[in-house]
Amino acid sequence: MVEVEARIVGSNLDKGIGSVLLSSTKQEVSALDLIRLGVMEQIRELTVRRNLSTSEAIRALRRQYQTSGALSSLLDESHLDPDRETDRALAAFKAGTCLLFIDGEQIRELEQRIELGVDTKVQFLRLIPLAGG
């Protein structure tokens, strides 16, 4: 099992989605595939284990993988589309608003290959700028 942690850094109100465990049969994946697998497991965590409504799960994912603007400016959707949410996470990675770390080392390219082991620590960190600076 690989722990995937999603946190929002710089916010006192929202700490992010938290950790999920990923059981991958692959020993090596690309960063793109890891983001895709992580988002799919986060959706399961939010909707099945935490029993959030669809709109609550969408808002949690949007907060974690927001690229710009206010959440209130995003369309309110009633259908949770895993491909759309994965695309949002990939867009946040490309925009630099969500960083990916593997065992403390930042991953910068979606094509980068990542060795997964039982103790691999994956972090999706969304950084929020400090007020006034």
PyMOL commands that set and color helices and strands:
alter all, ss='L'
color gray80, all
select helices_A, chain A and resi 31-49+54-64+71-73+82-95
alter helices_A, ss='H'
color red, helices_A
select strands_A, chain A and resi 2-9+18-22+28-30+98-102+105-107+113-115+121-127
alter strands_A, ss='S'
color yellow, strands_A
deselect
rebuild
show_as cartoon
